[in-house]
Amino acid sequence: MFDLLIRNGKVVTPETVLEADVAVQGERIAGLLKTAEPVQAREVIDARGLYVVPGGIDAHVHFDMEFLGQSKHTFESGTIAAAFGGTTTIIDFTLDLKTLGGPLLDAVEKRREKAEGKAVIDFAFHCVVNDGGDDTLRELEQVVAYGVPSFKMFTVYREVNLYVNDATVYNVMERLRDLGGIAAVHTENADIVDYCTARLLAAGQRTPVHYPQSRPTFTEVECIRRVLFLARSARAAVYVVHIAAGEAVAAVRQARAEGRPVYGETCPHYLVLTKAMYARPDGYNYVMSPPLRTEADNEALWEGLAGGWLATVSSDDNSVDVEDKRAGAESFDRASPGCVDVETRIPLLFSEGVVKRRLPITRLVQVASTNPARIFGLYPRKGVIAAGSDADIVLIDPTARLRVSPQTLHMKVQYSPYEGWDVVGMPVTTISRGKVIVNKGAFLGTPGHGRFLPRAIDPAVLQAPV
């Protein structure tokens, strides 16, 4: 007898859609069965008319973080919102200004302590690096051995000591190549961003509508091309986070066509919002870096997803309080940057991608679950519905509708960048390691259910694009 049986659903793998039942034993998937095969289970879920997809993996979130403003999402509230949105694994960062500059492994362990006992879904971390000195390069090996093989670097944010120069990017990439790790890089040209910002402020052009001019598109594209060149020179894998500029897709596509292990990430807000939002009375709510771009950029990013050139869609959730946002009403540089998207990531991908653009649902599964699992060393434990994998399963009702508002969501902020949008296709049941934690609008999980996930990246991911 199985513990759980999901009957009559359309099971989505990275390659195809199957009419099958899913059997769960304990925390793992026992196997896929023929529909209506006569088996018994302690609990049966009828998924008729629903898609049965692997739980989402959000490879870019910022919970319980103080960085140019305090995030409202704790590891408890943030993972609850994630679960309602169909996500069963998150990867956060050791981005804590209090530990920045200290031992890397200490920073990982302190973040783990913050999450354990609170997270309702499984979690992992990227380790932030802001220094390329010999001590740091030696510490990388300890962190990889601990189960954290992905490292984040920033090419901006001098004001909070996050900025790294090209030599650091190159040195860290070269060392990670030998350790089986991967660098994730925030790519904007700091010199030009700082110059443009100072020039705008000096001219009195301070309101949110001027914000995109402080970080023009070319500052992102130039930096991405530079980082890809450094990765090629270091013979290393690289993951480019939150791509907003459509022109950057061509650079990633070219690198992948050359057989290089280059992976591009974008976010829902860069797919569906534009810089026109900055002209709204609440334009300060849309201050993020990189900024929102144009409709042409939206289209290029969708093409990148459909064509397989962009690998993942993450939320980059940073739930800044509305008061910290409102501080930018008179001067954009005072607004805390960030966007809230951890709950809306998969619903927006389904509604705007699968429904409106005929993006195959197999592609949604790839960019929202399977690819991040592969790139960051979680596959096949996560990211696929298959025998032996964790029973992280989400049921999506393609006919369910939601009008987005802070009241209809579970995120701990009083605004949404998509407020008033009508979304078609919603996760209705979320299962984490065999346990139903969300069902039909009710939260059934428990804080502390989520576990830390030590990872090791498949060498194939680091040698050629997958």
N, C-alpha and C positions, 0 to 999 in steps of 0.2 A: 504494500500500500504506500502510495506517495503522500507526501505532506501537503502538496498543493498541485492542482491541475488547472491549467488555463485552457479552456476549450473553445473551439469554433472561431478562433481569431485568424487574422492575416499576419503571419509571422514574417517580419522584415529582417533579412540578413543584409550584409553589405553588398551582396550581388543580386538578390532576387526576393520575391515575395511568395511565401508558401502558405497553402492551406494546411495547417497543422495544429496539434495540441502541444502544449509545453508542460512537461512534468518536472516537478521540483522536489528534491529530497534534501532536507536540512537547509543549508545555505547555498547549495549548488543546483545547477540545472542537471537533472538526471537524463534528459534526452527529449527529442522531438518525436511525437507519435502521430500516426495517421488519425485524421479527424474522426472523432466518435469511437476510437478504439476502446474496447471494453476493459477499462482499468478502474481501480478504486483510488480515492484520495480522501484525506481528512477534510480538505477544503477544496471546493471547486468554484472557479470564476468563469462565468459565461462571457466570452469576449466577442460574441457575434456582432459583426458590423464594425469591429474595432481593429486598429493596427496594434500589433504586439511588437514592440521595438526594444532593443537593448537600452538600459538606463543611460541617460545622458552623462557625458563627462565634460565638465566645464573646466578647461585648463588654465583659466585666468580669472581669479576672483581676489578681492581684497576685503577680508572680514576682520573686525576688531583691530583696525589699523588707524594710527595717528600719523597722517602725512598731509600737510597743507590742509588740515581739517580732520576731524574725527569721524570715522565711518560709523554709521548707526547700526549696521549689521554686526552682531556678535557671531561666534561660531554656531550658537544655537539658533538664533533667529534667521541668520543667513542661510543655513542649511535647510531649515524648514521651508523658507521661500523657494530654495532650489528644488526641494522635493515636490512642492506643488507645481513647479514648472517642468517636471519630468527629468530632473537631474539627480543622479544617484552617487556621483563622485565629483569632488571639487579639488582643484590644485590651487593652493594659496601661495603666498610669498613670505619670506623672512624679512619683509619690509617694515622695520621698526626702527625709528630714528634713535631709540634708546640703546639698541644693541649694535647699530651700524658702526663699523670700524673695529668691533670686537671679534673674538674667535668665531669662525663661521659655524662650526658645529654647535657651539653654545646658542647661537641664534636659532638654529633649527630646533634644538631641544626646547627652547623657551616657547617657540610658536606651537610646538607639539603639545606642551603642557597647557597652553591656552585652549586648544581644541579638544583635547581628550576630556571625556565626561560631559561635553556640551554638544558636539556635532551629532546630528541625527542621521547623517550619511557618511560614507567613507571619505577620507581626505588624504592629501599628500601635499608636498611643498616644493617650490622652486627656491633655491638659495640665492639671495641677492649678493652681488660682488661689486664693490666700489673701489677696488684697489688691485693692482696687478703686481705687487711686490713679491719677493721670494717667499715670505711667510705665507701669504695668501695662496700662492701657487702650490705650496706644500700642503696647505689645509684642504685643498680641493679633493685630494685623495681620501682624506678622512670622511668627508661629507658623502662622496660617492659610495664608499664602503658602508656607510650608515643606511644607504638606500635612497639617497637624494642625488640623482645623476643629472639634474637640469639646473642651470644657473642663469640668473637674470642680470643683465647689465643695461645701464641707461646712458644714452649719449646727450642727455640734457639734465636739468635740475642741479646746477652748480650751487644754488642757494641753500640746498639741504644736503650737500656733500654726496650726492649720488652720481654725478657726472663721472664718466670714465673717458679717457682719451683713446686714440686709435691703437697705441702701443699696448694698452691694457686689454682692449678687445682682442687684439691679435695674440697676445701672450696667453690669455685665458683660453681662447679657442684652441691654440696649439696644445696646451696641457690637457684640455678635455678630450681632444682627439685620442691621446694616449691612454686616457682613463676610462673611455667608454661613456663619456658624458656629452651633453649638448648645451650650447649657449642660446638663450632667448634674449633678444635685443630690442629695446625701445629705440626707434630710429628717427631722430630729428637732429638737424644741424644746430648745435647749441650756440655757436658764434652768431649765426644769422638770426636765430630766434631772439637772442638777447639784444642784438642790434635793432631789429624791427620793433621789438617791444618798447625799448627805450625811446626810439624815434616817435612812435605813436603817442606815448605818454607825454613826451615833451611838447607835442603839437596839440595836446588837449583832446586827442582822439581816444577816449577812454571807455566808451560804453561797449556793451557786449557786441554790438553790430560791427565794431572794429576788430574784435578778437581774431577772426581768421587771418587778418592781415599781419598779425604778430607771428604767425606760424604758417607762412604761405606754403602751397603745395610742394614747391621745389625743395624746401628744406627737408621734407620727408623723403622725396624721391632720391635726392642726391645722397642722403645718408644711407638709405637702403642699398643703393648701388655700391656705395663705399664699403658697407659691412659685408655685402656679398663678395666683393673683391677680396676683402681680408679673409673671409672664410675659405675662398678658393686658394689663396696663398698659403693658408694654414692647413689646407687639406682637411677641413673640419666641417661637421654638420652645423647648421644654424636654423633657428626658428625665429622668424620676424613677427613680432607681436602687433596686434591691432592696426593692420594696414587700412588706411583711409583713402589714400590717393590711388585712383584708378591706373595712373601711369606706372605705378610700382608693380602692378600685376605683370606687365610685360617683362620687367627685370627678373621677377621670380620665375616666370615661365621659361625665359631663356636659360636660366641657371639649371632648372630641372631638365630641360631638353638636352643640356650638356651632360646629364647623368649625375649631377651634383646633389648631395643630400640637403636640399633647401626646402623649408616648410614655411608657408605663409598663413597667417591667421588674420581674420577680420572679425567684426562684431556686428550685431544686429543694427545698432544705431548708425554705423557707417553704410549699411546696406539700404536703409529706408529713410533716413533723415538727411536734410541738407542745411547749408549755412543760412538759409532763409529763416531758420528758427531763431537766429540771434537778433532778428529785428522784432521779435515778439516782446511784449511787456515783461515776460519772464525769461528773456533770452539768457540771463545769467545761469539758468538751470542747465543750459547746454554747453557750458564751458567745460571742455575736456581736452586732453592732448593725445594725439593730434586733434584739431578741430574738425567739425563736420565740413564736408566739401560740397560738391555740386551733384546734380542729377546725373551728369555724364560719369562722374566717379562712381555713383551708385551702380550704374549700368555695367561699368567695367568690372566692378567687384562681383556682381552676379554672374557675369560671363566667366570670371575666374573660378567661381565655385562650380558652375555647370561644366566647365572644361577640365576640371581637375587640377588647375594650376594653384589654386588656394586650397590648403589642406584642412583647415578647421575654422569653426565659428565659435568664439568664446564670448563671454559677457563683459569681461573687464569690469565687473561690478564693484563700484566704490560708492557706497550709500552715504554720501555726504548730506548732512542735515540741511534743510532748506534755508535756515538762517545763515549758514556758512556760504551757501550759494548766493543768497540775496545780497551779501556784502559786495558782490561784483556788479551791482546795478549801476553804480556811478563810475566804477573803474574795474575793468575786466580782470586786472591782475590781482584783485582782492578776492575773487571768487575761488572757492576750493574746487579744483578740477575733479571730474568724475561723472559716471553715469550709472544709474540703477537698471540692471538688466538680467539679474540672475534668474528671476522667475519668468520673464517674458522671452528668453532666448529661444527655446524650442517652439513655443506657440507662434512667435513671429516667423520663424523659419518655415513652419508648416503653412501658415496663412499666406504670407507674402511670397514664399518660395514654391511650395508644393501646389497650393491652390491657385494662386494668381499667375505664376510663371511656369507651371508644369515641370518644376524641378522634380526629378524622380525621388520618391520617398527613400529609395536605397541611398541616394546621394545625401539626403538629410541624415540618415543613420551614419554614413561615413564621416561627415564633417562635424557632427554633434557628439559622436560616441566612438566609432571604431578608429578613426584616424588619431585622435588624441590618445587613445589607449595604446596604439602602436608606437607613436612617436615618443611617448614618455614612459614606456616600459610597463604598461598595465595589461597588455594583450597577451594571451587570450583570457586571462582571468576576468577582465572587464572588456566591454565594447562589442560583445557578440552574444547572440543567443545560441548556445551550443552546449553539448554534454560536457560537464566538468567546469564550465564557467560559473562565476558567481551568479546567483539568481537575482540580478539587478534588471528588472523588467518594468516597462512602462506601457500602459494601454492608452492609446490616443483615439478619441472619438472624432472622426473627420467632420461630423455635422455639428458638434458642440460650438456654441458661440459665446463670446465674452466681450463686453464693452470695458475697455481698460480704464481703471481709475485706482487711486490709492485704496479705495474702499473695497474694490473687487479683487485686489491682490493682497499678498501677505508680506510685502516688503516694508521695512520699518522706516519709511520716509513718507512725507505728505505730498509727494508729487510723483508723476511718472512722465517720462519724455513722450509717451504715446497716449496720454490721457485723451479719452474720447474715441480712440480707435476701436473699430469692431474687428475682432480676431475670430477667424473660423478654423476650427480644429484645435482641440485642447486635450492635454493629458488628464485623464480621469482617475487613473489608478497608478500608484507608484509603489514598486516592490524593491526593497533593499535587502540583499542577501536572504531572500526567501520570506521576508517579513513585509506584510502590507503596511506601509507607513502613511499613505494618503489614499483615500477612497471616496469618490463622489463628494469632494469638497470638505471632507473631515480629515483632520490630522490624527493619525493613530500611532505615530512613532514615539520614541523616547530619547531624550538627551543622553548621550553616551553610547548609543547604538553604533555610531560611526567609529571606524577604526583607522588608525594610521596605516598607510600602505607603503612599505619599503618597495623600491623599484630597481630594476636593472633593464637597460635598453638593449633590445636585440641588435647585435652588430650590423645586421643588414640595413637597419634604419639609418645608421651612421655612415654607410658607405655609398648608398644610392637612394634616390627618392622612392618612397612607397606611397 
